[in-house]
């Protein structure tokens, strides 16, 4: 099991049972946080590719919010690089 905002299980992720409570965190934001957790945990290292279809399959979601999450992360990295 992985930790994704309030310790949701894979089946809860697939059913849309993620943190859709009071703060209405978007799916792409939750995926972004999941990716960051995986980076922090050493699952993704420097130079590793984060393949949107693989992440989507693992999380049982559409590739679209995964693509958005990866783009958001890339924008953050670029903004902090300057």
KAHU-V193046 format. One record per run of one state. SS is the DSSP state (H for helix, E for strand, C for the rest). FROM is the first residue (numbers start at 1). TO is the last residue. Records with the same first field share a line. If there is no record, write none. Layout:
BEGIN
SS=FROM-TO / FROM-TO
END
This chain:
BEGIN
C=1-9 / 15-26 / 41-51 / 60-62 / 82-82
H=10-14 / 27-40 / 52-59 / 63-81
END
